[in-house]
C-alpha cells in the first residue's frame, strides 16, 4: 500500500503504518487522519509529538498502558487517562496515534 | 487472570543472533499484559546491558535504549550474575543505569539492576512459575 501526496508516494504496510520512519511529515499525518475521517487538532498533535519523542529516546512505540502513564507524567494528569486518549483516538490511542506519528505498531498489539 | 511469575534468562551477546532482541520484545509484551516479569542476564548476556553501545559499524538496530523503557513497563527486577561479569572483566559501573519509579512506596527513582552471585540467582530461578531461555 502507499499514500500519495503531491505526486510523491509513501510506502505503508497492509495496515497503513509507514514503512520508512524517516519519510514522515506533518502532511502525511493529516492525510492518514483524513482517510480515517478525522481532523487533527493541537491535542492530537501533542500526543503524536510525544510518541515521536518517546520512539526517538527508547526505540519503541509504547503499549497503551505505558503511553497513558507517560502522557500523564509529561502532559499533565488530566491527559493521562484512557478516557481522554480514547476520545482523541477512538481506534485505540496507541495504535492510531502511532500510525499518524509514522511509528511501527506498538509492541504487544495484535 | 492470576498473574504468573515469568523469568526471562538472557545468555547471548546483543548482536550476531536475534535472541537478545526477540527476548526484549517478548518481555515487553508479557509486561504489557501485566505479568510479573523478572529478567536475568548471565554468560555473554551481560553484554546486552553495556553502556554506550554503538551499532553503526554493523548496520544493526541499536535496541539498547529500549532497556531504559522497562521501568515504564513496571519491570523492576533485573538480575545480573556477578561471576559472568567478573569473567569478562566487567562490573556494574560498565552497565547502563536502569531505574523504575516506586509507585508502592515513595515514587522515588530506584535502581532496577541487582548484581547477584550464581547461588543467589539459583534461588531466584527456584521461585518462578515460567522460565524462558534466550
gemmi code that builds the backbone of each chain (N, CA, C; Angstrom):
import gemmi

chains = {
    "A": [
        ("UNK", (0.838, -1.199, 0.000), (0.000, 0.000, 0.000), (0.870, 1.245, 0.000)),
        ("UNK", (0.271, 2.363, -0.362), (1.039, 3.604, -0.388), (0.088, 4.791, -0.240)),
        ("UNK", (0.638, 5.904, 0.214), (-0.130, 7.147, 0.305), (0.484, 8.135, -0.685)),
        ("UNK", (-0.392, 8.778, -1.474), (0.106, 9.741, -2.472), (-0.129, 11.161, -1.983)),
        ("UNK", (0.918, 11.967, -1.949), (0.742, 13.397, -1.654), (1.550, 14.193, -2.676)),
        ("UNK", (0.877, 15.082, -3.375), (1.519, 15.921, -4.396), (2.431, 15.116, -5.328)),
        ("UNK", (1.904, 13.993, -5.780), (2.672, 13.209, -6.740), (3.776, 12.370, -6.131)),
        ("UNK", (4.007, 12.533, -4.796), (5.028, 11.703, -4.154), (4.344, 10.542, -3.438)),
        ("UNK", (4.968, 9.367, -3.534), (4.343, 8.178, -2.966), (5.113, 7.690, -1.732)),
        ("UNK", (4.356, 7.379, -0.652), (4.974, 6.879, 0.577), (4.466, 5.476, 0.857)),
        ("UNK", (5.397, 4.521, 1.008), (5.009, 3.126, 1.241), (4.481, 2.915, 2.661)),
        ("UNK", (3.425, 2.125, 2.733), (2.929, 1.709, 4.047), (2.730, 0.196, 4.043)),
        ("UNK", (2.580, -0.399, 5.245), (2.267, -1.824, 5.291), (0.766, -2.020, 5.072)),
        ("UNK", (0.306, -3.284, 5.176), (-1.093, -3.560, 4.822), (-2.078, -2.912, 5.790)),
        ("UNK", (-1.589, -2.479, 6.964), (-2.488, -1.830, 7.910), (-2.358, -0.305, 7.898)),
        ("UNK", (-1.536, 0.194, 6.986), (-1.429, 1.643, 6.845), (-0.305, 2.288, 7.645)),
        ("UNK", (0.528, 1.464, 8.279), (1.678, 2.030, 9.013), (2.808, 2.328, 8.028)),
        ("UNK", (3.440, 3.481, 8.243), (4.507, 3.925, 7.349), (5.685, 2.934, 7.369)),
        ("UNK", (6.223, 2.618, 6.174), (7.327, 1.662, 6.111), (8.634, 2.289, 6.585)),
        ("UNK", (8.921, 3.498, 6.088), (10.153, 4.176, 6.495), (9.847, 5.333, 7.443)),
        ("UNK", (10.320, 5.165, 8.657), (10.150, 6.171, 9.701), (10.570, 7.565, 9.217)),
        ("UNK", (11.629, 7.600, 8.413), (12.203, 8.887, 8.019), (11.375, 9.590, 6.944)),
        ("UNK", (10.391, 8.888, 6.359), (9.506, 9.513, 5.360), (8.522, 10.495, 5.996)),
        ("UNK", (8.354, 10.410, 7.281), (7.251, 11.079, 7.980), (7.288, 12.612, 7.855)),
        ("UNK", (6.127, 13.209, 7.701), (5.984, 14.662, 7.832), (4.552, 14.981, 8.261)),
        ("UNK", (4.334, 16.245, 8.659), (3.024, 16.664, 9.181), (1.891, 16.350, 8.204)),
        ("UNK", (2.170, 16.616, 6.938), (1.140, 16.459, 5.923), (0.679, 15.010, 5.813)),
        ("UNK", (1.645, 14.119, 5.951), (1.358, 12.690, 5.890), (0.408, 12.297, 7.032)),
        ("UNK", (0.677, 12.828, 8.224), (-0.182, 12.546, 9.385), (-1.605, 13.046, 9.118)),
        ("UNK", (-1.707, 14.269, 8.603), (-3.019, 14.824, 8.291), (-3.759, 13.978, 7.263)),
        ("UNK", (-3.025, 13.493, 6.282), (-3.598, 12.677, 5.208), (-4.130, 11.341, 5.751)),
        ("UNK", (-3.335, 10.717, 6.643), (-3.761, 9.446, 7.264), (-5.025, 9.654, 8.098)),
        ("UNK", (-5.070, 10.782, 8.820), (-6.234, 11.092, 9.653), (-7.462, 11.266, 8.766)),
        ("UNK", (-7.268, 11.977, 7.673), (-8.382, 12.242, 6.761), (-8.985, 10.943, 6.250)),
        ("UNK", (-8.112, 10.000, 5.928), (-8.582, 8.696, 5.447), (-9.437, 7.984, 6.506)),
        ("UNK", (-9.180, 8.271, 7.794), (-9.980, 7.693, 8.883), (-11.172, 8.579, 9.243)),
        ("UNK", (-11.356, 9.672, 8.509), (-12.450, 10.592, 8.798), (-12.196, 11.470, 10.011)),
        ("UNK", (-10.928, 11.720, 10.329), (-10.591, 12.545, 11.497), (-9.838, 13.805, 11.067)),
        ("UNK", (-9.916, 14.834, 11.906), (-9.132, 16.057, 11.697), (-8.267, 16.255, 12.937)),
        ("UNK", (-6.979, 16.488, 12.711), (-6.058, 16.588, 13.844), (-6.023, 18.007, 14.406)),
        ("UNK", (-6.274, 18.136, 15.707), (-6.129, 19.439, 16.347), (-4.897, 19.419, 17.261)),
        ("UNK", (-4.716, 20.510, 18.014), (-3.471, 20.613, 18.801), (-3.343, 19.510, 19.858)),
        ("UNK", (-4.486, 19.020, 20.363), (-4.429, 17.934, 21.351), (-3.930, 16.634, 20.729)),
        ("UNK", (-4.353, 16.376, 19.491), (-3.823, 15.207, 18.787), (-2.315, 15.364, 18.584)),
        ("UNK", (-1.934, 16.554, 18.141), (-0.512, 16.777, 17.837), (0.377, 16.615, 19.059)),
        ("UNK", (-0.160, 17.030, 20.207), (0.592, 16.896, 21.447), (0.963, 15.427, 21.691)),
        ("UNK", (-0.018, 14.532, 21.473), (0.218, 13.104, 21.692), (1.127, 12.529, 20.595)),
        ("UNK", (0.888, 12.945, 19.348), (1.718, 12.461, 18.237), (3.179, 12.858, 18.446)),
        ("UNK", (3.390, 14.109, 18.815), (4.777, 14.556, 19.045), (5.394, 13.857, 20.248)),
        ("UNK", (4.564, 13.604, 21.259), (5.053, 12.867, 22.422), (5.552, 11.476, 22.004)),
        ("UNK", (4.746, 10.800, 21.151), (5.117, 9.462, 20.699), (6.399, 9.467, 19.882)),
        ("UNK", (6.557, 10.494, 19.047), (7.786, 10.562, 18.246), (9.006, 10.749, 19.150)),
        ("UNK", (8.853, 11.584, 20.181), (9.954, 11.768, 21.138), (10.252, 10.470, 21.884)),
        ("UNK", (9.181, 9.766, 22.262), (9.347, 8.511, 23.006), (10.112, 7.499, 22.156)),
        ("UNK", (9.726, 7.415, 20.884), (10.397, 6.472, 19.986), (11.869, 6.844, 19.810)),
        ("UNK", (12.116, 8.129, 19.644), (13.487, 8.626, 19.474), (14.345, 8.216, 20.683)),
        ("UNK", (13.762, 8.319, 21.874), (14.533, 8.021, 23.076), (14.673, 6.512, 23.339)),
        ("UNK", (13.597, 5.757, 23.163), (13.616, 4.348, 23.575), (13.568, 3.353, 22.419)),
        ("UNK", (13.386, 3.824, 21.179), (13.353, 2.940, 20.001), (12.170, 1.973, 20.000)),
        ("UNK", (11.102, 2.315, 20.741), (9.884, 1.507, 20.655), (8.657, 2.423, 20.721)),
        ("UNK", (7.551, 1.924, 20.206), (6.259, 2.565, 20.412), (5.661, 1.936, 21.664)),
        ("UNK", (5.300, 2.735, 22.657), (4.864, 2.160, 23.931), (3.491, 1.502, 23.853)),
        ("UNK", (3.270, 0.475, 24.677), (1.950, -0.140, 24.827), (1.008, 0.894, 25.460)),
        ("UNK", (-0.288, 0.686, 25.281), (-1.252, 1.726, 25.655), (-1.193, 2.068, 27.149)),
        ("UNK", (-1.016, 1.059, 27.975), (-0.949, 1.317, 29.419), (0.247, 2.217, 29.765)),
        ("UNK", (1.366, 1.938, 29.087), (2.581, 2.710, 29.319), (2.419, 4.123, 28.764)),
        ("UNK", (1.788, 4.201, 27.590), (1.535, 5.506, 26.975), (0.694, 6.386, 27.907)),
        ("UNK", (-0.368, 5.799, 28.430), (-1.278, 6.563, 29.292), (-0.530, 7.129, 30.504)),
        ("UNK", (0.263, 6.284, 31.117), (1.022, 6.711, 32.294), (2.037, 7.802, 31.933)),
        ("UNK", (2.747, 7.577, 30.830), (3.794, 8.521, 30.436), (3.205, 9.872, 30.015)),
        ("UNK", (2.055, 9.838, 29.333), (1.395, 11.089, 28.933), (0.995, 11.877, 30.182)),
        ("UNK", (0.467, 11.171, 31.178), (0.087, 11.824, 32.426), (1.259, 12.522, 33.085)),
        ("UNK", (2.393, 11.877, 33.008), (3.593, 12.425, 33.627), (4.075, 13.667, 32.878)),
        ("UNK", (4.018, 13.582, 31.548), (4.615, 14.624, 30.713), (3.630, 15.768, 30.423)),
        ("UNK", (2.382, 15.435, 30.126), (1.446, 16.467, 29.651), (0.408, 16.857, 30.705)),
        ("UNK", (0.464, 16.248, 31.861), (-0.497, 16.605, 32.909), (-1.436, 15.468, 33.222)),
        ("UNK", (-1.782, 15.338, 34.497), (-2.577, 14.213, 34.986), (-3.918, 14.069, 34.257)),
        ("UNK", (-4.584, 15.231, 33.956), (-5.899, 15.174, 33.306), (-5.830, 14.531, 31.929)),
        ("UNK", (-4.634, 14.533, 31.309), (-4.497, 13.938, 29.977), (-4.023, 12.495, 30.039)),
        ("UNK", (-3.561, 12.068, 31.178), (-3.044, 10.709, 31.321), (-4.121, 9.716, 31.706)),
        ("UNK", (-5.275, 9.788, 31.040), (-6.348, 8.827, 31.309), (-6.746, 8.162, 30.006)),
        ("UNK", (-7.214, 6.902, 30.076), (-7.616, 6.248, 28.825), (-8.819, 6.962, 28.217)),
        ("UNK", (-9.684, 7.551, 29.047), (-10.848, 8.247, 28.516), (-10.411, 9.392, 27.589)),
        ("UNK", (-9.516, 10.230, 28.093), (-9.028, 11.359, 27.293), (-8.403, 10.867, 25.993)),
        ("UNK", (-7.531, 9.844, 26.097), (-6.806, 9.380, 24.913), (-7.722, 8.667, 23.917)),
        ("UNK", (-8.717, 7.927, 24.422), (-9.660, 7.254, 23.520), (-10.588, 8.247, 22.835)),
        ("UNK", (-10.870, 9.371, 23.497), (-11.681, 10.406, 22.834), (-10.923, 11.005, 21.657)),
        ("UNK", (-9.613, 11.191, 21.860), (-8.796, 11.736, 20.771), (-8.592, 10.705, 19.665)),
        ("UNK", (-8.338, 9.470, 20.075), (-8.015, 8.412, 19.108), (-8.933, 7.218, 19.343)),
        ("UNK", (-10.142, 7.270, 18.801), (-11.142, 6.234, 19.091), (-10.763, 4.832, 18.610)),
        ("UNK", (-9.855, 4.728, 17.645), (-9.442, 3.392, 17.189), (-8.401, 2.768, 18.120)),
        ("UNK", (-8.152, 3.404, 19.251), (-7.114, 2.927, 20.170), (-5.947, 3.887, 20.143)),
        ("UNK", (-5.668, 4.528, 21.262), (-4.667, 5.592, 21.288), (-3.294, 5.139, 20.813)),
        ("UNK", (-2.852, 3.960, 21.265), (-1.507, 3.558, 20.871), (-1.465, 3.261, 19.374)),
        ("UNK", (-2.409, 2.434, 18.923), (-2.427, 2.049, 17.507), (-2.579, 3.233, 16.571)),
        ("UNK", (-3.634, 4.023, 16.805), (-3.969, 5.082, 15.856), (-2.964, 6.234, 15.904)),
        ("UNK", (-2.595, 6.639, 17.120), (-1.655, 7.755, 17.232), (-0.283, 7.362, 16.693)),
        ("UNK", (0.122, 6.102, 16.925), (1.409, 5.646, 16.394), (1.405, 5.662, 14.870)),
        ("UNK", (0.282, 5.310, 14.300), (0.190, 5.309, 12.837), (0.392, 6.726, 12.300)),
        ("UNK", (-0.334, 7.688, 12.881), (-0.197, 9.073, 12.429), (1.216, 9.613, 12.685)),
        ("UNK", (1.859, 9.077, 13.730), (3.212, 9.537, 14.068), (4.282, 8.859, 13.207)),
        ("UNK", (3.828, 7.949, 12.330), (4.770, 7.288, 11.423), (5.575, 6.185, 12.082)),
        ("UNK", (5.116, 5.735, 13.262), (5.856, 4.705, 14.001), (5.293, 3.325, 13.680)),
        ("UNK", (6.069, 2.279, 13.985), (5.510, 0.936, 13.832), (4.391, 0.702, 14.837)),
        ("UNK", (3.609, -0.345, 14.603), (2.545, -0.689, 15.535), (3.169, -1.033, 16.889)),
        ("UNK", (2.533, -0.591, 17.992), (3.162, -0.822, 19.290), (3.370, -2.298, 19.583)),
        ("UNK", (4.458, -2.600, 20.253), (4.761, -3.957, 20.680), (3.660, -4.448, 21.600)),
        ("UNK", (3.112, -5.628, 21.300), (2.075, -6.162, 22.160), (0.693, -5.963, 21.590)),
        ("UNK", (0.585, -5.234, 20.492), (-0.709, -5.074, 19.826), (-0.893, -6.189, 18.819)),
        ("UNK", (-2.075, -6.787, 18.802), (-2.304, -7.835, 17.797), (-3.466, -7.466, 16.890)),
    ],
    "B": [
        ("UNK", (-7.496, -13.099, 35.361), (-6.356, -14.000, 35.176), (-5.307, -13.708, 36.246)),
        ("UNK", (-4.979, -14.731, 37.005), (-3.935, -14.534, 38.019), (-2.600, -14.335, 37.308)),
        ("UNK", (-1.783, -13.467, 37.835), (-0.514, -13.257, 37.159), (0.496, -14.306, 37.618)),
        ("UNK", (1.331, -14.704, 36.699), (2.354, -15.700, 36.996), (3.706, -15.016, 37.048)),
        ("UNK", (4.631, -15.673, 37.701), (5.992, -15.138, 37.749), (6.778, -15.660, 36.550)),
        ("UNK", (7.129, -14.736, 35.662), (7.887, -15.075, 34.458), (9.343, -14.646, 34.632)),
        ("UNK", (10.246, -15.550, 34.341), (11.667, -15.195, 34.331), (12.216, -15.374, 32.916)),
        ("UNK", (12.851, -14.345, 32.414), (13.492, -14.405, 31.103), (14.999, -14.446, 31.337)),
        ("UNK", (15.628, -15.537, 30.911), (17.068, -15.687, 31.113), (17.777, -15.354, 29.799)),
        ("UNK", (18.617, -14.334, 29.849), (19.299, -13.863, 28.636), (20.761, -14.255, 28.691)),
        ("UNK", (21.178, -15.097, 27.739), (22.519, -15.680, 27.792), (23.420, -15.259, 26.650)),
        ("UNK", (22.886, -14.549, 25.671), (23.677, -14.313, 24.454), (24.018, -12.841, 24.257)),
        ("UNK", (25.113, -12.584, 23.549), (25.531, -11.221, 23.231), (24.409, -10.522, 22.444)),
        ("UNK", (24.354, -9.174, 22.521), (23.214, -8.466, 21.923), (23.087, -8.633, 20.411)),
        ("UNK", (24.198, -8.766, 19.718), (24.118, -8.854, 18.262), (24.811, -10.132, 17.776)),
        ("UNK", (24.599, -10.448, 16.507), (25.159, -11.694, 15.973), (24.127, -12.802, 15.953)),
        ("UNK", (23.092, -12.655, 16.749), (21.931, -13.546, 16.680), (20.717, -12.714, 17.071)),
        ("UNK", (19.540, -13.267, 16.843), (18.320, -12.497, 17.072), (17.791, -12.669, 18.508)),
        ("UNK", (18.427, -13.545, 19.284), (17.913, -13.896, 20.604), (17.664, -12.694, 21.518)),
        ("UNK", (18.647, -11.807, 21.623), (18.545, -10.716, 22.597), (17.368, -9.802, 22.268)),
        ("UNK", (17.275, -9.424, 20.994), (16.215, -8.500, 20.590), (14.835, -9.143, 20.707)),
        ("UNK", (14.756, -10.427, 20.326), (13.468, -11.137, 20.440), (13.051, -11.270, 21.898)),
        ("UNK", (14.007, -11.544, 22.755), (13.718, -11.675, 24.181), (13.112, -10.377, 24.707)),
        ("UNK", (13.744, -9.271, 24.376), (13.268, -7.970, 24.858), (11.837, -7.704, 24.372)),
        ("UNK", (11.587, -8.087, 23.124), (10.246, -7.924, 22.566), (9.208, -8.737, 23.358)),
        ("UNK", (9.548, -9.986, 23.649), (8.634, -10.848, 24.396), (8.442, -10.323, 25.816)),
        ("UNK", (9.512, -9.830, 26.404), (9.438, -9.250, 27.747), (8.431, -8.090, 27.768)),
        ("UNK", (8.524, -7.219, 26.766), (7.632, -6.053, 26.727), (6.181, -6.484, 26.535)),
        ("UNK", (5.968, -7.520, 25.719), (4.597, -7.996, 25.517), (4.059, -8.587, 26.819)),
        ("UNK", (4.875, -9.428, 27.490), (4.463, -10.021, 28.761), (4.146, -8.947, 29.788)),
        ("UNK", (5.006, -7.915, 29.831), (4.820, -6.849, 30.814), (3.579, -6.026, 30.486)),
        ("UNK", (3.303, -5.838, 29.190), (2.117, -5.069, 28.793), (0.855, -5.784, 29.246)),
        ("UNK", (0.922, -7.120, 29.355), (-0.216, -7.887, 29.851), (-0.153, -8.104, 31.361)),
        ("UNK", (0.661, -7.271, 32.007), (0.725, -7.210, 33.468), (1.074, -8.530, 34.132)),
        ("UNK", (1.995, -9.258, 33.533), (2.553, -10.417, 34.217), (3.689, -9.927, 35.120)),
        ("UNK", (4.044, -10.759, 36.079), (5.143, -10.420, 36.978), (6.449, -10.839, 36.294)),
        ("UNK", (7.204, -9.857, 35.818), (8.342, -10.144, 34.960), (9.673, -9.891, 35.671)),
        ("UNK", (10.547, -10.896, 35.598), (11.914, -10.761, 36.114), (12.877, -11.093, 34.972)),
        ("UNK", (13.976, -10.362, 34.918), (14.989, -10.625, 33.890), (16.289, -11.057, 34.555)),
        ("UNK", (16.958, -12.031, 33.928), (18.289, -12.416, 34.397), (19.256, -12.342, 33.216)),
        ("UNK", (20.456, -11.859, 33.498), (21.489, -11.777, 32.463), (22.703, -12.572, 32.935)),
        ("UNK", (23.031, -13.621, 32.162), (24.174, -14.464, 32.502), (24.997, -14.721, 31.245)),
        ("UNK", (26.202, -15.264, 31.435), (27.138, -15.531, 30.331), (27.297, -14.265, 29.464)),
        ("UNK", (27.352, -14.449, 28.130), (27.521, -13.279, 27.250), (26.308, -12.349, 27.286)),
        ("UNK", (25.219, -12.796, 27.868), (24.029, -11.954, 28.000), (24.307, -10.648, 28.735)),
        ("UNK", (25.310, -10.637, 29.599), (25.610, -9.395, 30.345), (26.012, -8.267, 29.393)),
        ("UNK", (26.543, -8.623, 28.221), (26.929, -7.583, 27.247), (25.725, -6.777, 26.755)),
        ("UNK", (24.526, -7.353, 26.868), (23.326, -6.632, 26.402), (23.113, -5.336, 27.162)),
        ("UNK", (23.606, -5.289, 28.405), (23.343, -4.121, 29.254), (24.493, -3.125, 29.274)),
        ("UNK", (25.519, -3.359, 28.440), (26.656, -2.441, 28.435), (26.232, -1.010, 28.088)),
        ("UNK", (26.913, -0.063, 28.695), (26.670, 1.349, 28.387), (27.230, 1.698, 27.014)),
        ("UNK", (26.715, 2.786, 26.449), (27.274, 3.389, 25.227), (27.469, 2.412, 24.076)),
        ("UNK", (26.462, 1.590, 23.800), (26.569, 0.699, 22.647), (26.365, 1.504, 21.369)),
        ("UNK", (27.108, 1.125, 20.350), (27.003, 1.811, 19.063), (27.034, 0.742, 17.974)),
        ("UNK", (25.921, 0.618, 17.236), (25.837, -0.465, 16.246), (26.067, 0.026, 14.820)),
        ("UNK", (26.478, 1.299, 14.687), (26.616, 1.872, 13.337), (27.509, 0.989, 12.459)),
        ("UNK", (28.583, 0.458, 13.022), (29.551, -0.318, 12.251), (29.018, -1.641, 11.729)),
        ("UNK", (27.986, -2.180, 12.360), (27.475, -3.486, 11.915), (26.102, -3.380, 11.248)),
        ("UNK", (25.600, -2.163, 11.111), (24.348, -1.963, 10.387), (23.143, -2.605, 11.039)),
        ("UNK", (23.178, -2.807, 12.350), (22.035, -3.392, 13.056), (21.372, -2.322, 13.909)),
        ("UNK", (20.093, -2.523, 14.202), (19.392, -1.566, 15.039), (19.955, -1.611, 16.464)),
        ("UNK", (20.239, -0.450, 17.023), (20.694, -0.398, 18.411), (19.470, -0.361, 19.320)),
        ("UNK", (19.118, -1.551, 19.864), (17.920, -1.595, 20.700), (18.239, -1.398, 22.174)),
        ("UNK", (19.504, -1.137, 22.493), (19.873, -0.953, 23.900), (19.023, 0.124, 24.604)),
        ("UNK", (18.705, 1.257, 23.920), (17.884, 2.267, 24.611), (16.532, 1.727, 25.079)),
        ("UNK", (16.040, 0.666, 24.436), (14.736, 0.115, 24.814), (14.758, -0.458, 26.237)),
        ("UNK", (15.926, -0.927, 26.681), (16.006, -1.426, 28.060), (15.606, -0.338, 29.059)),
        ("UNK", (15.881, 0.933, 28.700), (15.557, 2.031, 29.616), (14.051, 2.257, 29.728)),
        ("UNK", (13.269, 1.673, 28.809), (11.808, 1.798, 28.899), (11.210, 0.759, 29.849)),
        ("UNK", (12.014, -0.210, 30.278), (11.471, -1.293, 31.113), (10.814, -0.766, 32.385)),
        ("UNK", (11.382, 0.290, 32.942), (10.800, 0.894, 34.147), (9.366, 1.345, 33.909)),
        ("UNK", (9.109, 1.921, 32.721), (7.745, 2.353, 32.361), (6.790, 1.162, 32.297)),
        ("UNK", (7.334, -0.008, 31.973), (6.527, -1.221, 31.871), (6.451, -1.961, 33.207)),
        ("UNK", (6.874, -1.290, 34.277), (6.881, -1.889, 35.624), (7.763, -3.131, 35.724)),
        ("UNK", (8.786, -3.197, 34.889), (9.764, -4.273, 35.038), (10.917, -3.703, 35.861)),
        ("UNK", (11.010, -4.146, 37.088), (11.974, -3.522, 38.002), (12.905, -4.540, 38.641)),
        ("UNK", (12.775, -5.810, 38.241), (13.634, -6.849, 38.828), (14.562, -7.384, 37.760)),
        ("UNK", (15.771, -6.815, 37.727), (16.748, -7.211, 36.722), (17.995, -7.700, 37.445)),
        ("UNK", (18.309, -8.990, 37.246), (19.424, -9.601, 37.964), (20.555, -9.931, 36.994)),
        ("UNK", (21.772, -9.540, 37.378), (22.945, -9.813, 36.558), (23.884, -10.693, 37.383)),
        ("UNK", (24.332, -11.781, 36.792), (25.180, -12.700, 37.540), (26.598, -12.143, 37.691)),
        ("UNK", (27.039, -12.076, 38.940), (28.348, -11.478, 39.242), (29.478, -12.248, 38.561)),
        ("UNK", (29.430, -13.569, 38.611), (30.510, -14.372, 38.028), (30.658, -14.101, 36.530)),
        ("UNK", (29.518, -13.925, 35.834), (29.585, -13.664, 34.389), (30.245, -12.316, 34.115)),
        ("UNK", (29.926, -11.324, 34.957), (30.554, -10.006, 34.803), (32.059, -10.123, 35.028)),
        ("UNK", (32.421, -10.755, 36.129), (33.844, -10.823, 36.505), (34.664, -11.562, 35.463)),
        ("UNK", (34.101, -12.636, 34.942), (34.816, -13.426, 33.946), (35.128, -12.590, 32.696)),
        ("UNK", (34.320, -11.537, 32.474), (34.515, -10.706, 31.296), (35.173, -9.374, 31.642)),
        ("UNK", (35.698, -9.273, 32.851), (36.384, -8.043, 33.271), (35.444, -6.869, 33.399)),
        ("UNK", (34.177, -7.140, 33.715), (33.185, -6.062, 33.809), (32.697, -5.919, 35.253)),
        ("UNK", (32.127, -4.735, 35.530), (31.477, -4.546, 36.825), (30.198, -3.759, 36.586)),
        ("UNK", (29.430, -3.539, 37.644), (28.149, -2.852, 37.494), (28.313, -1.480, 36.840)),
        ("UNK", (29.457, -0.839, 37.069), (29.687, 0.510, 36.514), (29.746, 0.492, 34.987)),
        ("UNK", (30.018, -0.663, 34.401), (30.072, -0.751, 32.935), (28.677, -0.891, 32.319)),
        ("UNK", (27.673, -1.133, 33.165), (26.312, -1.346, 32.651), (25.537, -0.037, 32.642)),
        ("UNK", (24.552, 0.058, 31.753), (23.759, 1.292, 31.725), (22.845, 1.325, 32.954)),
        ("UNK", (22.655, 2.512, 33.526), (21.772, 2.574, 34.685), (20.324, 2.359, 34.261)),
        ("UNK", (19.622, 1.457, 34.944), (18.198, 1.220, 34.664), (17.425, 1.471, 35.954)),
        ("UNK", (16.402, 2.290, 35.854), (15.655, 2.640, 37.064), (14.153, 2.483, 36.852)),
        ("UNK", (13.432, 2.486, 37.945), (11.965, 2.498, 37.883), (11.467, 3.423, 38.979)),
        ("UNK", (10.224, 3.830, 38.837), (9.614, 4.692, 39.831), (8.819, 3.814, 40.784)),
        ("UNK", (9.095, 3.894, 42.057), (8.444, 3.014, 43.024), (7.069, 3.543, 43.412)),
        ("UNK", (6.036, 3.020, 42.746), (4.669, 3.518, 42.976), (4.113, 3.046, 44.309)),
        ("UNK", (4.656, 1.938, 44.820), (4.117, 1.391, 46.072), (4.727, 2.061, 47.287)),
        ("UNK", (5.786, 2.811, 47.068), (6.473, 3.380, 48.213), (6.441, 4.900, 48.148)),
        ("UNK", (7.495, 5.512, 47.648), (7.612, 6.976, 47.710), (7.770, 7.611, 46.331)),
        ("UNK", (7.500, 6.866, 45.269), (7.644, 7.351, 43.897), (9.074, 7.757, 43.563)),
        ("UNK", (10.023, 7.294, 44.364), (11.408, 7.664, 44.061), (11.928, 6.798, 42.918)),
        ("UNK", (12.909, 7.330, 42.195), (13.577, 6.547, 41.159), (14.494, 5.557, 41.849)),
        ("UNK", (14.304, 4.283, 41.565), (15.155, 3.281, 42.193), (15.865, 2.435, 41.149)),
        ("UNK", (16.971, 1.850, 41.587), (17.795, 1.045, 40.713), (17.118, -0.297, 40.429)),
        ("UNK", (17.010, -0.666, 39.141), (16.398, -1.960, 38.806), (17.418, -3.092, 38.753)),
        ("UNK", (18.683, -2.737, 38.542), (19.702, -3.766, 38.328), (20.307, -4.225, 39.653)),
        ("UNK", (20.295, -5.556, 39.842), (20.920, -6.117, 41.032), (21.953, -7.138, 40.574)),
        ("UNK", (23.188, -6.957, 41.020), (24.220, -7.937, 40.717), (24.172, -8.999, 41.807)),
        ("UNK", (24.002, -10.259, 41.385), (23.859, -11.353, 42.357), (24.815, -12.498, 42.013)),
        ("UNK", (25.149, -13.294, 42.993), (26.008, -14.454, 42.750), (25.184, -15.551, 42.079)),
        ("UNK", (25.863, -16.551, 41.524), (25.108, -17.602, 40.833), (24.258, -18.394, 41.829)),
        ("UNK", (24.691, -18.482, 43.088), (23.864, -19.151, 44.110), (22.570, -18.383, 44.360)),
        ("UNK", (22.701, -17.051, 44.472), (21.502, -16.223, 44.681), (20.567, -16.325, 43.481)),
        ("UNK", (21.174, -16.367, 42.292), (20.366, -16.472, 41.078), (19.604, -17.797, 41.051)),
        ("UNK", (20.240, -18.840, 41.537), (19.576, -20.154, 41.587), (18.312, -20.068, 42.448)),
        ("UNK", (18.392, -19.317, 43.562), (17.212, -19.139, 44.418), (16.104, -18.388, 43.677)),
        ("UNK", (16.508, -17.373, 42.918), (15.525, -16.575, 42.165), (14.834, -17.460, 41.118)),
        ("UNK", (15.624, -18.290, 40.455), (15.065, -19.198, 39.442), (14.060, -20.156, 40.087)),
        ("UNK", (14.405, -20.598, 41.281), (13.563, -21.521, 42.039), (12.157, -20.961, 42.274)),
        ("UNK", (12.043, -19.637, 42.409), (10.759, -19.002, 42.779), (9.804, -18.780, 41.603)),
        ("UNK", (10.240, -19.115, 40.374), (9.445, -18.738, 39.204), (8.406, -19.780, 38.826)),
        ("UNK", (7.331, -19.318, 38.144), (6.357, -20.239, 37.559), (6.762, -20.631, 36.143)),
        ("UNK", (7.271, -19.658, 35.394), (7.611, -19.887, 33.988), (9.014, -19.343, 33.732)),
        ("UNK", (9.848, -20.144, 33.065), (11.209, -19.689, 32.756), (11.436, -19.795, 31.258)),
        ("UNK", (11.846, -18.701, 30.657), (12.107, -18.688, 29.222), (13.572, -18.358, 28.982)),
        ("UNK", (14.215, -19.197, 28.207), (15.637, -19.040, 27.919), (15.884, -18.413, 26.563)),
        ("UNK", (16.711, -17.378, 26.536), (17.086, -16.773, 25.253), (18.595, -16.686, 25.139)),
    ],
}
model = gemmi.Model(1)
for chain_id, residues in chains.items():
    chain = gemmi.Chain(chain_id)
    for i, (resn, *xyz) in enumerate(residues, 1):
        res = gemmi.Residue()
        res.name, res.seqid = resn, gemmi.SeqId(i, " ")
        for name, pos in zip(("N", "CA", "C"), xyz):
            atom = gemmi.Atom()
            atom.name, atom.element = name, gemmi.Element(name[0])
            atom.pos, atom.b_iso = gemmi.Position(*pos), 0.0
            res.add_atom(atom)
        chain.add_residue(res)
    model.add_chain(chain)
structure = gemmi.Structure()
structure.add_model(model)
structure.setup_entities()
